Amino acid sequence: MEKSEKIARYFAEEHPFKKNISILREIALKANLQETFKWMFPTYMISGKNVLAICKFKAHCSIWFFNGVFLSDPEGVLENAQEGKTQAMRHWKFNSADQIDLVKVTGYINEAIENE
């Protein structure tokens, strides 16, 4: 299966956070990031470098920032993605669509792009 098919399937699949991940995808694409599929998640890149991934789980969905440790995190929302396993990756969890503030998420994405 090609990456584009995997991406389409990921976003089309019925899931409690289907609306949330669609919103996050729209924000990422508006930031002119290249969409691909790595590690079982839609991943967004710039100049060949991983910037973020959009992830869905049973209890939440999230944005994983590959170099999130370098983000200023003015909202204090970033957590270590996998304590003890990752050093630079941070994620921002969302439990509902109304938690996704377009301006704030866009700001974090833009800073992540600038850092790359």
Beta strands, then each sheet from edge to edge (+ up, - down):
strand 1: 34-38
strand 2: 41-46
strand 3: 49-56
strand 4: 61-65
strand 5: 79-80
strand 6: 90-94
sheet 1: 1+ 2- 3+ 4- 6+ 5-
end
